[in-house]
Amino acid sequence: MGSQPNMQGAPKPERIWTRDFVFICLANFFVFLGFQMTLPTIPLFLKDLGGSDQLVGVVVGVFTFSALLFRPYAGHALESKGRAFVYMTGLAIFVISIGAYAFIASIALLFAIRIVQGVGWGFSTTAGGTIATDLIPPKRRGEGMGYFGLSGNIALAFGPALGLTLVGMISFTHLFLICATFGFIALIFSSQIRYKKVEKSEYKTTTVKFDIFEKTALQPSVLLFFITTTFGGIATFLPLHAIEQDVSGIQLYFLVYAIFLMISRTFAGRIYDNKGHVYVFLPGAAMIVIAMILLSWLPSTTVMLVAAGFYGLGFGSVQPALQAWSVEKAPNNRKGMANATFFSFFDLGIGLGAMIFGLLASAFGYGSIYVTSAGFVMLSIMLYTYLLVKARRNTGT
């Protein structure tokens, strides 16, 4: 009798690193690795096809807007058709579209395939975040989403460096086939996950035509929008900016970023769980501002690497905290839509940022991208402060 409470007590549900959580992290890592290898190399590929800076921004933008348009459908499908259907369909579309890059030779075809890739990306990333949310104990959601985010962000850090290294050694054709292979590995891992069954609820809103976001996720998602404009500026234009500034070691930027990103994961999630987002968001956003100012200046490799450290700590703290915040108040049958809302604003920030930055780069040079990015983050800090003060007035604290 005395042992029964231990068998049904807290230790088991509090565990983060279950078999299925490991598989979703591995799948997330490989799909992000395949994707991030293309992020700095697609602009180079487009330049090789004869494209301009404006076209670089549009190519990034058309991808993110494609993902944005399909995320609400993915959010609904997660609750009606199930996690496995949405995730594995998205991964399959991703693999096919990335592999198709290896066989194209025109800008028009590149645009078309980018749209298809955006659909796969919208499905797979919305589903991946929701699946991770299902698997993480609610009381450790900040910490767990930090680990899950780390799987994608390590790939984000090493993927661009690997892509830039390989593009100087092999053809674009072979590069894109390697990227598709990583996506296929993610598909294999996804097939091994034991997915949560769809919850039937009388409050489910599958019949509402214009149900395209989860209102409880709007505040952190809007804050994320301003933050992710910086991501678009770094991933899309930093290699070109470094070349123009005659600064070497762009691959090292992503490596240093990865190291400091991992450092942030050791403490940021726990701070969020124990003290709330105020202790994570404001310091993280401030570090991103510092990074943007340093990148706008960019006189040397040393300054670039210092900026990488600040950006890794800042982005690595802010992004998973905002994602945990976006799903924590959503009803159980709306977690998929909460993640869809979160990633829609993620996409919107990158897409609009890339388009705006393409125009800025042509008119004022690459340095203007990062000054503008710092301004966007300052707007997020101002908005967050307003929301915080408003919430505390409403609660009387």
Secondary structure, 3 states (H helix, E strand, C coil): CCCHHHHHCCCCCCCCCCHHHHHHHHHHHHHHHHHHHHCCHHHHHHHHCCCCHHHHHHHHHHHHHHHHHHHHHHHHHHHHCCHHHHHHHHHHHHHHHHHHHHHCCCHHHHHHHHHHHHHHHHHHHHHHHHHHHHHCCHHHHHHHHHHHHHHHHHHHHHHHHHHHHHHCCCCHHHHHHHHHHHHHHHHHHHCCCCCCCCCCCCCCCCCCCCCCCCHHHHHHHHHHHHHHHHHHHHHHHHHHHHHHCCCCCHHHHHHHHHHHHHHHHCCHHHHHHHHCCHHHHHHHHHHHHHHHHHHHHCCCHHHHHHHHHHHHHHHHHHHHHHHHHHHHCCCHHHHHHHHHHHHHHHHHHHHHHHHHHHHHHHHHCCHHHHHHHHHHHHHHHHHHHHHHHHHHHHHCC
